[in-house]
């Protein structure tokens, strides 16, 4: 069978692949929004560098 | 090279995406989603909407995973029963191995993701629910005892408790009562179904109460469970998630449910045959509404409480 011909099998597989692709895309979006929500509601978040880290500052230093 | 041509050989019933989705028992999933959602919404602690959405999604996915494992293990029974003969495995669209793999992976993903999205207590609870449904109910009880429905019903009763655990991280009287209402509701619901789907369970050799203990005994048990269910359903009305609106709904629904069970108990097979199991069919349909309206009333009560209206 020539590779250019679209058979019923190809159509069904396309539908299946599309379903998997959309599911994965939805999953990625969900993890992204979940992460954003966790960061916003997660209390004090420390920056990576060159900033005050509340967890290692003593009470006197932070005042 | 013959590889390409080999890959284009169509199998007669090659699965589409929808067939894999059907393995997750979408109708059961809708009940799981709804009751878990109510469990989450009536809890005294709120969660961010995205976390709530993700939690419900993964609870539903876990329920779907146990459905796929059930279809893998029960493929032989499903083939025999008219009600289930069109499921993807007996229809030849999905192989049992595929269903098992899908079920196991979705179980793993749903539990891990629920743990990350919400908390690990809720995730552990979900893992236990999947284990309970797939192993305790499907592999062990379903084929061995007429109590299969009674104990197996627990699996379907856990979702509101998981929803509650997502918000609170624990268990309480309210969540246990939400579990109990579904747990006690399941046997009469399925026994009423078994009354008018009689040949199916018999053909599949599933020890349904109607087959092992006879129909008059099943009628008695439907009434007994409906009577035991009523105080639980009414009892929720007096907890922190209850209120006058819920209680009023519960009183009406339980009177109607008890009336149905009473009528089923009072009649014999001749009367049932005469009207083609009309009373049993009505009771079965009403049982779906019964559960839906109880949880809807809880949701309405929570909405009113949020507005400082209608709570005790």
Contacts between the chains, C-beta under 8 A, distances in Angstrom:
chain1	res1	chain2	res2	distance
A	1	B	5	6.5
A	1	B	8	5.6
A	3	B	4	7.1
A	7	B	8	6.8
A	7	B	10	7.2
A	8	B	10	6.8
A	9	B	8	6.2
A	9	B	10	4.1
A	9	B	14	6.7
A	10	B	8	8.0
A	12	B	14	5.8
A	12	B	16	5.5
A	13	B	14	7.8
A	15	B	16	5.5
A	15	B	17	5.8
A	16	B	15	7.2
A	16	B	16	5.9
A	16	B	17	4.8
A	16	B	20	8.0
A	18	B	17	7.5
A	19	B	16	8.0
A	19	B	17	3.1
A	19	B	18	7.9
A	19	B	20	7.9
A	19	B	21	8.0
A	20	B	17	7.2
A	30	B	54	5.8
A	30	B	57	7.2
A	33	B	50	5.0
A	34	B	50	5.7
A	34	B	51	6.9
A	34	B	54	5.3
A	34	B	116	7.9
A	34	B	117	5.7
A	36	B	50	7.6
A	37	B	48	4.8
A	37	B	49	7.9
A	37	B	50	4.1
A	37	B	51	5.9
A	38	B	51	7.7
A	40	B	48	7.8
A	41	B	48	5.2
A	41	B	51	8.0
